[in-house]
Amino acid sequence: MQHLSASMEPFKGNDLRKVLFVEKVRAARGDIKKLGESPYLVEIIPTPRCNSRCSFCSYRKRNAHHRTPLRELSLPKIENVFQHISPSTKGIFISGGGEPTCYEHIEELLQLCVELCDTGLCSNYADIDKVSDASLAALAFYEWSVVAGDRVTYTTVTTRMQKMFDRVGVNIRRVVSLRDMLPQNHIQYLIAKVLICRDNYKTISRILGYLDALGVDSIALRLVNNYEDIDVELRSGQLEDLKAISSREQITSLEHKLCHHTDPEKTNRLLLASECYTVTQGHFAIIDCDGEVYVCVPSSTDRQWSIGNINVQPWHEIWGSERHKDVVEALNCTYTKGNCKLSGCRHFNFNCALERGRKGKDQDVCLKDFQEMLGAFI
């Protein structure tokens, strides 16, 4: 399989995520058949373990049944999946919920992924020293989950010692150094995904200044969501405070997301396409640490939406199966009725871009549909 980044000339001045985004819209526009042979993007969550206890994160509740006994992704099972997915898979995204660098076999997993197609790693980068320079240099993009721009806020949010904030900075400088030493034909990007929560929203300007000094390539601002019935989203008063801060500091990239949270019903209507193409055309799959396979981010913590498990089924019995089709039909029904929580969705922009693309919109318009706030998700 040839990497997409090697098989085409990237858009000048834009990163690989935008290349992937536009190519995905083009591919879907030209081929309207349902459920492609393989997902365009595969997200892999290898472990339920994490090296932090962030105040807004529900991972301990979500992964309670994964932690006792510990259930982590089987490397041989992932190898088996990789042997059966088709060349239509263009990107792999290793992420957490859990922290992926806590996975014992993270080095081997990265090596497997980069041999197959363009790969990104989402991490808090506190323990990235476990990964070799060679594996880091082979990645197409890094996504760094950022929660603070100073030591005190870092400890408040993560419950880790202040010196770990300094360690993260050292690790990011290592990544930047590796990126800068790569040949010009190897495109690599460092994305800072800022998770805005009740404990850090007042320090957003400090966070942005910190990121600018470190030399990240792009910044994705995202308000945290309520998952697993925990109450962590910014309250109405805090949203208004953040809106005032963003206006005063001219942080225009926050405007869309703030609108989404302050008037979700209106935003849902604006962002709703005629169907959820991401689900109906099979553009995305999540494989969690227990081997469950999902096709939708907001529903990926509820096993009733799993389409199969790679620990007990080969990939060809999962993707395109009757179970898969039933889940697609149910999820799409929820979407078309306007009942999806789009503030927790990572693919609504693709659905709308494809809808407009089918009406004759060109490449440049597709790029305008790319939302920086979504980070690595395409």
Secondary structure, DSSP 8 states (H G I E B T S, - for coil): ---HHHHS---TT--HHHHHHHHHHHHHHH---SS-SS-SEEEE---S--S---TT--HHHHTHHHHTTB----HHHHHHHHHHS-TT--EEEE--SS-GGGSTTHHHHHHHHHHHSEEEEEE--SSGGGS-HHHHHT-SEEEEEE--SSHHHHHHHH---HHHHHHHHHHHHHHHHHHHHS-TTS--EEEEEEEE-TTTGGGHHHHHHHHHHHT-SEEEEEE----TT---S--HHHHHHHHHHHHHTT-GGGHHHHHHHHSHHHHHHHH--SS-HHHHTT-EEEE-TTSEEES-STTTT-GGG--EETTTS-GGGTTT-HHHHHHHHHHHHHHHTT-S-GGG-S-HHHHHHHHHHTTT--HHHHHHH--GGGTT--
